[in-house]
């Protein structure tokens, strides 16, 4: 029996109403499987996978979790027979690499109400190859009980962490092992300039208790009280606080807000499901998942903030967050590996030498207080300058100056100083290390000489 037009319309209306009531979408046209390659942990991906599969019951989401650099490499290596639909990560540099390799498909989001920028940074790639779904900023988290117990003041700016009161109380991960930490380092370098930025990082690192092997090691260290202060991406602080740890977080003036991104991989096997997932991420329904205590990311859909906790930062109302730095993703991409190598050579692998030299300077400065001794002052100033010095200029700090050296697989896989690397890379890094080692030793000697004068 044929149905009349009116009956068909009534039936369609009933189905649509049922979907609205139950939250289930009609997904008969979506593919059965969606494959996402991501650097995010299960704490973030799990809620989205569960919610998306509930909304589209005919589609199963498979999540492949890898480090940011491994996400890029995996998509590059499987490009000829691609089985991935979406790339999902924080660092915009990674998406620029994939975009430059021609491995992403252009996509224009359909969700309405998303602003063009978060802070001073475009939310979506201007060329349409990747889409921002959340914002992230960089700053300082601290354990409130730890600071109170040790009578240590709350730091608010990067320069605060140079103060001797923070010596042996600060933790950070290496940028070579964390894409988000790399962006933190790059943000200060762009915000303060090459020479001053490195001087700030090394002066802060002189107070480090440790450089952790994983980015997650920093919030874990602060939460447990292994050290009192951590240099982190904002959601580490927010999520720790939301789950009950006695911690707090602040954005220093020199910070930036950068969107975390998602992109459709070129020749994706399930383009309809991939599109649906992107739109779900951007919808208020999907964006509200970012407010989960275990996630705590800044939504890019302003309507979501109506359901945010009262003290949760809203970058669309508080325009000061990230306003000081106009982050240049192209510059970051051009020197990505160089920055990581320099940080490892000067800080990660020489932390003990740097801490000893810094402590010697702090002791001399303490002895100088209330006294007039121009010769000692000059020695302390020279010691500070020796620590601050960088073995290469900003002009030379681009990967293209060292073709194939810092983009090799050996470089990307290295996680310790004693891992064997190609001869050319070893030669360059040995020169940087010799420069750094001598400077730290000379700085320590000058500081101790100054101290002897002041006794």
Secondary structure, DSSP 4 states (H G I P E B T S, - for coil): -PPPHHHHHHHHHHHHHHHHHH-----TTS-SEEEEEES--HHHHHHHHHHHHHHSTT-EEEEEE--HHHHHHHHHHTGGG----EEEES-HHHHHHHHHTT-EE------S-B-SEETTEESS-TTSS-EEEEEE-EEEEEEHHHHHHTT-PPP-SGGGGGSGGGTT-EEEE-GGG-HHHHHHHHHHHHHH-HHHHHHHHHHHHTTEEEEESSTHHHHHHHHHTSSSEEEEEHHHHHHHHHTT-SEEEE--SS---EEEEEEEETT-TTHHHHHHHHHHHHSHHHHGGGGSTTT--EESBGGGGGGS-TT---TTT-TTTTTT----HHHHHHTHHHHHHHHIIIIITTHHHHHHHHHHHHHHHHHHTT---HHHHHHHHHHHHHHH--SS-TTT-SGGGGTTTTTSHHHHH--STTS---HHHHHHHHHHHHHHHHHHHHHHHHHHHHHHHH-
